[in-house]
């Protein structure tokens, strides 16, 4: 099949949807399909060569506690029309299909069978505040989705509040050949210290505030502990670094953006991985990455994370926004080697079930279903 994967988000900037599409493209290509990624890009995306088709320059807009880097120009229609006429796709897979302007334009203009995957859960979507005319057209275009998917039960419940209908769940995947237990740790962190690792964009909803408080609580009892914070974000990083200095916290390392190729070595260097998000997480790919490398996990007990983690079996879940409980869970993991081993073994076993090879085969079945449904409707 010739497949289009459409992202509304800046493909040069790391994020859950972008990573999802990148891994999916790789797996589909390995299976012999011809794949094109259609997305905006703030800079060159050289890794994909001709497989990447840029559409417009994204701009950052606040969205549900995060920042959505999307194209906001209605002039993308001309570019989209030219791409569709040239490429002749068999199937179009839109990610966040109701996000303007790129995805809604593809949905509006394309006559190709379409699959839509909904990733978000939480916050107020833009279409909840658009004009009555905008809502009318969006509902009209939504019927062009032959198959609707969500990455988790929270994501499904979220979208179905606004657009009732039939949905199936196909979760995020994990590349268990990339994230695996036998990668080498980073030498600079392989010095006998107990490393607590955070991976994620530095946004308020990711909960680093609470992690810093928890680390401050346990640090006196764990003088050999070190906190490693990985992820992009300038404004909050400056705030967090100032806070660390004011509190006299030692052994806190900010690494900023880390290339995908290097992430497994950071996980391998960790004694425990901590994901203290406060909400609006529909799934939690970071959790699976940690599990796949065989690392114990402490995470917030929010709906999206509870979809992935079985508390006490392959990770520990704690109440969100509670630094004391977070510190207690970290203390348990750091002091109990048997618990660390149990969580690591069970987590790796769970991650294997989410391998991209399994997830991609599920998606291909839905692509075929969409093509058959569209053919049936046209025939009638």
Secondary structure, 3 states (H helix, E strand, C coil): CEEEEEECECCCCCCHHHHHHHHHHHHHHHCCCEEEEEECCCCCCHHHHHHEEECCCCEEEEECCEEEEECCCCCHHHHHHHHHHHHCCCEEEEECCCCCCHHHHHHHHCCCCEEEEECCCCCCCHHHCCCHHHHHHHHHHHCCCCEEEECCHHHHHHHHHHCCCCCEECCCCECCCCCCCCCCCCHHHCCCCEEEEEECCCCHHHCHHHHHHHHHHHHCCCCCEEEEEECCCCHHHHHHHHHHHHCCCCCEEEEECCCHHHHHHHHHHCCEEEECCCCCCCCCHHHHHHHHCCCCEEEECCHHHHCCCCECCCEEEECCCCHHHHHHHHHHHHHCHHHHHHHHHHHHHHHHHCEHHHHHHHHHHHHHHHHHHHHHHHHC
